[in-house]
Amino acid sequence: MLRRPKRYASLSLRVVENAGLLVIAVATVIAGVQEVNVMIAASRVTLADLLLMFIYLEVLTMVGLYFESGKLPVRIPLYIGMVALARYMVLEMKEMDVWRLFAVSGAILVLALAVLAIRYGHVRFPYPEDDLTPEKQMQGRVRHR
């Protein structure tokens, strides 16, 4: 008796989740197109523009990986944060004092160390399902449903 409502609730949440991911992907593509239009109108491409486009690509990659695996990749938001901080440094470098420059550089270093720690943890202490092939993972998902 309880299986049917639970299945509908799970399906409903999955539909809302996928719709949200689709909205994020479409909004990211629109933002990327708008940025390309700004670069074309200015007849100029700066490092800040390229870093912003890289951020958009990383967001799309994160959405794609989430669609495929159903898991949020933790390292990609850290990469996005590092690129965003680097972009901030490029844009504001002339107005930044030395201490702010050190703070932003330190934040990038902390994020890089977090990526290394997460990567080390994945290699040293893998999750049991990471050892399975994609086919075996799909079989496991079907059995658990």
Secondary structure, DSSP 8 states (H G I E B T S, - for coil): --HHHHHHHHHHHHHHHHHHHHHHHHHHHHHHHHHHHHHHHHT---HHHHHHHHHHHHHHHHHHHHHHHSS--SHHHHHHHHHHHHHHHHHHTTT--HHHHHHHHHHHHHHHHHHHHHHHHHHHS--GGGGS-HHHHHHHHHHH-
